[in-house]
Amino acid sequence: MKKTIISLLIGGLLMTSTYAKSIVCYFSCTGNTKALAEKTAKVLNADLFEIVPEVQYTSADLDWHDSKSRTSKEANDNSIRPAIKSKVDLSKYDTVILAFPIWWYTAPKIMWTFVEQNDLSGKSVVALCTSGGSGISGAEKDLKAHASKTAVWKTGSRFYANTSETELKKYFEKVLK
Ligand SMILES: Cc1cc2nc3c(=O)[nH]c(=O)nc-3n(C[C@H](O)[C@H](O)[C@H](O)COP(=O)(O)O)c2cc1C
């Protein structure tokens, strides 16, 4: 019993120190990723930063049935980098969680802007997404290609907006060990 309590205490301390310098940077238009990001920040005791576009996306912008919508145009042009409204200082963080929706099987172009503008050198980076079904792999590949080459990418994952804190905790214990 005593042993169990001591190991739980040590485990708790280790987790706190491992996760102490983490930040969750998220982009979300319809709230799913926001819910996931908020829960993740809580589980990791991490700071939270919302990636807000300089020009907000309207529902017409988000219409993937319209080949002329803003998101369709962004998906078809790899040179587009939507501007981000505010800056974040990542220098004090060891671990950066990137959370975003999947758009057209990859990360929204604003996430490309984010990884190009922010120095992720030497940091542990975890990509999380919500989606209608597509996985994280396309997004991870694209973001890795545009981020600092010395960022240390941990295995990212797709989650539901209503994923439980217990499930997230289990995932991060494995991924960030
Ligand atoms: C323009 C656009 C493209 C999308 N493309 C995909 C896709 O390729 N695969 C998929 O599973 N879901 C796709 N989705 C669904 C979103 O990934 C999903 O609704 C996500 O949870 C939205 O996150 P948010 O509420 O944080 O904005 C797309 C949504 C939009 C608006």
The ligand as an SDF file (V2000), in Angstrom:
LIG
                    3D

 31 33  0  0  0  0  0  0  0  0999 V2000
  -12.9730   22.6140  -46.2090 C   0  0  0  0  0  0  0  0  0  0  0  0
  -13.1080   21.3530  -45.4130 C   0  0  0  0  0  0  0  0  0  0  0  0
  -12.4860   20.2030  -45.8430 C   0  0  0  0  0  0  0  0  0  0  0  0
  -12.5870   19.0280  -45.0980 C   0  0  0  0  0  0  0  0  0  0  0  0
  -11.9220   17.9150  -45.5300 N   0  0  0  0  0  0  0  0  0  0  0  0
  -11.9990   16.7660  -44.8040 C   0  0  0  0  0  0  0  0  0  0  0  0
  -11.2850   15.6050  -45.2130 C   0  0  0  0  0  0  0  0  0  0  0  0
  -10.5340   15.5930  -46.1900 O   0  0  0  0  0  0  0  0  0  0  0  0
  -11.4370   14.4770  -44.4700 N   0  0  0  0  0  0  0  0  0  0  0  0
  -12.2450   14.4270  -43.3580 C   0  0  0  0  0  0  0  0  0  0  0  0
  -12.3330   13.3860  -42.7360 O   0  0  0  0  0  0  0  0  0  0  0  0
  -12.9100   15.5260  -42.9390 N   0  0  0  0  0  0  0  0  0  0  0  0
  -12.8060   16.6930  -43.6150 C   0  0  0  0  0  0  0  0  0  0  0  0
  -13.4700   17.8190  -43.1860 N   0  0  0  0  0  0  0  0  0  0  0  0
  -14.2480   17.7540  -41.9090 C   0  0  0  0  0  0  0  0  0  0  0  0
  -13.4830   18.3840  -40.7340 C   0  0  0  0  0  0  0  0  0  0  0  0
  -12.1750   17.8380  -40.6290 O   0  0  0  0  0  0  0  0  0  0  0  0
  -14.1960   18.1400  -39.4130 C   0  0  0  0  0  0  0  0  0  0  0  0
  -15.5180   18.5910  -39.4710 O   0  0  0  0  0  0  0  0  0  0  0  0
  -13.4650   18.8030  -38.2460 C   0  0  0  0  0  0  0  0  0  0  0  0
  -13.7790   18.1540  -37.0420 O   0  0  0  0  0  0  0  0  0  0  0  0
  -13.7560   20.3040  -38.1280 C   0  0  0  0  0  0  0  0  0  0  0  0
  -13.0140   20.8250  -37.0590 O   0  0  0  0  0  0  0  0  0  0  0  0
  -13.3680   22.2220  -36.3450 P   0  0  0  0  0  0  0  0  0  0  0  0
  -14.7770   22.0890  -35.8000 O   0  0  0  0  0  0  0  0  0  0  0  0
  -12.3690   22.3360  -35.2530 O   0  0  0  0  0  0  0  0  0  0  0  0
  -13.2540   23.2930  -37.3630 O   0  0  0  0  0  0  0  0  0  0  0  0
  -13.3740   18.9930  -43.9060 C   0  0  0  0  0  0  0  0  0  0  0  0
  -14.0070   20.1690  -43.4810 C   0  0  0  0  0  0  0  0  0  0  0  0
  -13.8700   21.3430  -44.2190 C   0  0  0  0  0  0  0  0  0  0  0  0
  -14.5570   22.5960  -43.7390 C   0  0  0  0  0  0  0  0  0  0  0  0
  1  2  1  0
  2  3  1  0
  2 30  2  0
  3  4  2  0
  4  5  1  0
  4 28  1  0
  5  6  2  0
  6  7  1  0
  6 13  1  0
  7  8  2  0
  7  9  1  0
  9 10  1  0
 10 11  2  0
 10 12  1  0
 12 13  2  0
 13 14  1  0
 14 15  1  0
 14 28  1  0
 15 16  1  0
 16 17  1  0
 16 18  1  0
 18 19  1  0
 18 20  1  0
 20 21  1  0
 20 22  1  0
 22 23  1  0
 23 24  1  0
 24 25  2  0
 24 26  1  0
 24 27  1  0
 28 29  2  0
 29 30  1  0
 30 31  1  0
M  END
$$$$
